[in-house]
Amino acid sequence: MDIASDDAQWSWYNRLLAYLDDDSLPPRDSLPRYVAPLPRTIENLGLRLAWLVVAINLVGTAFGFWYYRSQFATTPVVMWPFVPDSPLATLFIACSIALWKLDRNNEVINMFAFFGCIKLGLWTPYVLLAFFPAWAQLGLHPAMYNFLFWSHLAMVVEAFVIHRYSAFPGWAIGVALTWYTVDLVVDYFYPIVGQPHHTALPVADSVPWLSVTTQVTLSALEVAAAGAVLITVLAVFLAHTTRAKKLE
């Protein structure tokens, strides 16, 4: 064994650890795994590469607005803010990280980013799986399918870094929850103007899609709405539990 080569490898590894364990990063609170599931080194890496993460999310935001171009064209202008759910979530996380780096931390933006990345980061893979046959019949390319699936899961990973620089104040959680509750209502239950404003599904909203029992069959809209409601409840639980644990 080449001892010099082995020492060089360990030296590179130690330098990497020192880079990731920089004391200038926000300290990591002792939180349970179910609210802070990422290893400390992964959190540190995301914080150290903050500007790269911001840039990637801004590119994702631009792509997302382009992806929704057809839905914008068929939605009344007054309801446009409720259409691009995922692009807004990536914009929120980009702004959240950028403001922290600029020492202008904004707790409302932090909570908008947290709720958005949890909700849309999980809902999109959910509907991709729930409507898998229809996506294939619609002609969605496997590469695009996989890009949408994994890029949205990456949003969930980003959400679990926010606790490092946010206090998760109750008032900010309330503001974000209010927005995402209204968004949930107009997406699935009461659109106010026009049709429901959820992200377009590969089948019509009224198509029977899931038979729960021989007596109960859920439409495509109900399947999508059920996932959105449950994931929103999960985001509320994670936000309030993170706050409670940080206060202990």
Secondary structure, DSSP 8 states (H G I E B T S, - for coil): --HHHHHHHHHHHHHHHHHHT-TTS-------TTT--S-HHHHHHHHHTHHHHHHHHHHHHHHHHHHTHHHHHTS-GGGGGGS-HHHHHHHHHHHHHHHHHTT---HHHHHHHHHHHHHHHHHHHHHHHHTHHHHHHHT--HHHHHHHHHHHHHHHHHHTTGGGT----HHHHHHHHHHHHHHHHHHHT--SSSS--S---SS-TTSEEEESSSS-EEEHHHHHHHHHHHHHHHHHHHHHHHHHHHH-
